[in-house]
């Protein structure tokens, strides 16, 4: 299945809701604009984004005499794509690079690390995985399974070890081996726990000071959490100064607008999106392609 097909499948819930607005019988009136703004809000984009996008689209429609559903969908997808923060650097392909993965339990961090390591090895990169989640035994085992499957080594310590020390050792080992991509999983934690967030900040600071390569802190967000995902992103960003996002579980049950809301408000680039459970379902993010799938433009691309 192509990326476009995967996105169309994964964003079906929001797309169907947005599509209903365009069955307006040729009337682009005040009711249409009100319904469009409300629908964007309901798609988890938030009030600010929905208002600005709708206002801009209304002005463009008047200026360029956009009247048909096809014209308006095209304009809407292009306008939405501009809400995403641009990415100056992809930490998974701009090497050398060290990436720390953070987020709450169940967001998909460990699986994401495994998929990215496998993908990197196939590209000829020399990846190394660090098991910074020393609290959940299953996380270490899961990473080891991914390592065995893909042929990527996993650096581990005993359960309960200090995660900052583990990260320090992972960087040491990466230097010895000449690894050019270091992927470090961290323990999931609730963004509402100040103590755990301080501990994670220590992990990030130690890694940034020790590494002789650029360090990126990536938040992995489960798209099905909706607006709570935005709250998570705010707290993690305040505590850690995030560099980018990976959004998982865009598999048909999520409202895709939350991706727009987080990237826009926090000005964080989206580096990867997960549109399924398969290893090839973690894909590089393309703002326009995503927006087209969200709006329902497949017939005119």
N, C-alpha and C positions, 0 to 999 in steps of 0.2 A: 504494500500500500504506500502510495506517495505521501510526501509531507502534506500536500494540499488536501488529499483525501482524508488523511488522519486528522487534520485540523477541522475540516468540514464535519467529520464525525464527532470530534471531541467538543466542538463549540455549538452543537446542534440546539441545545436548550436556549441559549441566549439568541441565537440566530433566528429561531422560530418566533420568539417574542418580538424581535425587532422587525421581522418580515411582516408581521401583522399590521404594523403602522403604515406600511407602504401600500396596503390595499385600500387606497383612499379614493378610488373612483375618479382619479384625475384632479381632485381638489387639493391644492396645496394652500390650506387656509390656516387660521389661528389654531383650530382644533388639532390639525396635523402636527404643528410645531409643539404644542403642549403635550400631545401623546408621545411624540418622539423623545422629548426631554424626560418625561416620566419613565419611559421604557429604558432609557439609558441608565437612569438612577436604579431601576429595578434589576438591571444587569450587573449591579455592583460597581458601577463606575464612580459613584458618589455624586453629590449635588453640584459641586464646583465644576468638575469635568463635563457633566451633562449639560449644564447651563452654557458654558463657554462654547462647547462644540455645537450645540443647537443654535446659539446666537450667530456664530460664524457661518454656519451652513445656511441660515436664513438670509444673511446678507449676500452670500455667494449666489444663492438661488435667485434673488432679486436682480443682482448685477448681471448674471449670465443667462437669465431666463431659463432656469432649470425647472422643468415641469413634470417630467415623467419619473416613475419609480426607478427606472434604470439609471437615469442621470443623477438622481438624488442619492441612490445607493453608492454609486461610483464616487461622488463627492464626499459622502459621509465616511467611507472607508479611507480615503486619502486624508481627510481631516483627522480622523482618529489616529492614524499612524504617526501623526506629528506630536501626539501627546506623550509618546514614549521617549525616555531619556536616551540620547545617543550613546553608543559604546565607543570609547576611544581605543580600547584594547581588549582583546579576547584572551583571558588568562589561560585558556586551554590550548591555544595554538600559538600565542606569542611567548616564546620560551627564551630563557628558563623562567619557571614560574612555580610558585607555591600557593596552593589554594586551601583555605580552611572552610569547611562546610558547617554551618550552624543552623539551628531551627528547633522547633519543638519535636517531641517524640511522635513518630508516625508520619512525618512529612515526606519521608522518602530519602533521607540523606545517605544512608548506607548503600542503598541500591543505586543511587545516583553516582556515588563515588565509584562503585564497581563498574558501572556502564561506561563512565568516562575513562577509566583506566584501560578497559578493554579496547575502546575506540582509539585511544592514544597509542597503544602498542601497535595496532594495525597500521597506523600512520607512520610508524617508524620512530616514534618518540620513545624515550626511556623513562617510563613512569615508575613511581614508587608510592605505595599506599601506606599511610600511617593510621593505626587504630587508636585514635585519641579518645574514643569512648571506652573508658576503663571501668565503667559502672555496670554496663549491661553486657553480660557474657555473650548473649546471642549476637550482639553487634560485631564482636571480634570474630566469632565463628562465621557470620555471614560474609564479612570481608575476606576471610580466609578462603571461603568457597569461591568467591569472585576471583580471588587471586589465583587459585588453582585452575579455574576455568579459563582464565585469560592469559596465564603465564606471567602475572605481575606479582612481585614479592610484596608481602605485607609485614610491616614492622609492628610488633605487639609487645606489650608488657603484661605482667600479671594483673588480674582483676583488682581494682581498688588503687592502682598506682596513680601517682600524681599526674594528671593529664598534661600539665605544662612541661614536666620533665620528659614525658613521652615525646612531645612535639620537638623538644630540644634534641633528643636522640635521633628522631626521624631525619631532621635536617643534617645532623652529623653523618648519618648513614648515606643520605642522598649525595653529600659531597664526596664521600669515599667511593661511591659507585658511579659517580658522574651522571646521576639522574637529572633530567632537565624538566621534569614535571612531577611535583610532589603534591599528592592529594591526601588531606588529613581529615578524617571523620571526627566529629566531636559529639559528646553526649547530648542527647536531646534534653531540653529543659523548658519549663514554663516561663514565658516572658514576664510573668507577674511575680517571679521570685527574685528579689534583689540580690540575695546571697549567691544564688546560682549564676546570676548574670555577672556578678563581680568576679566569680571564679572563672567564668568564660573570658572575661576581659583580660584576666591574667594570662590565660592560654594564648590569646591573640597577641598581647604585648610581648611575651617571651618569644613567640615565633617570629614576630616582626623584627625584634632586636637581633635574634640569632641568625636569621636567614641571610644569605648573600645573594638573594634573588628577589624580585618583586613578590610581595605577599598580598593576596586578595582574600577578603572575607566575603563569602557568598552565603546569602540566606536562601534556604530551600523552603518554599512555601507550598502547602497543599491547597490547590485552588478551590477545593470543595468546602473549605472553611469560610469562604465568602468574606464579609466585612471584618470578621475576626482576624483574617489574614493580614489586613491592613493594620490592625492594632498590634499584631505580633511584629510586623515589619517596623513600625514606629519605635517600639521598645528595643528591639535588637539594634536598630540603627543608632538610637540615642546612646546605647551602652558600648557599641563596638565600632561605630563609624563604618558601616557596610560599604562594599564596593560594587556589589551587583546581586542579581537575583536568578534563581532557577525556580520555575513554577511547575509543579508536578500535578498529576491526576486531572488533567484537562481531557477527561475521557467520556464526556457526555452528561455527567451529573453536575458539573461545575458551571457557574456563571462566569464566563470568560472576562467580563468587564473588570474583575478585581485585579487582573494583570495591568490594565490601563491605570487604575486608581493608584496602585502602589508605585509603579514606575514614575507616574506624573508627580505625585505628592512628594516623594523622597528623592526624585531625580536620580534614580538608580537604573542602570541598564539591565535589560533582561538578556541573559546569555544563553540559556537553554530552556526549553519547555518539554514536559513529558506528556505525550498524548496517548499513552498506552503502557502496558507492562513489558512489552518486548524490548530487547536490547537496542533495536533500531528506532524505538519510539521516543527516545530522548534526542531532540533535534535542536540545531542552532535556531535562534529566534530571528524572524524577519518581521518587522513591524507592519509593513504593508500587506504581506501575505496573511498575517494573523488578523489584521483588520478586515480584509476581504472575506475571510472565512467567518468572522464574527457577524458581519453585516449580511452576508449571503450573496456574494458577487460572482460565484463560480461560472455563471453563464456568460459573463462578459469579460473575463480575464483573457 
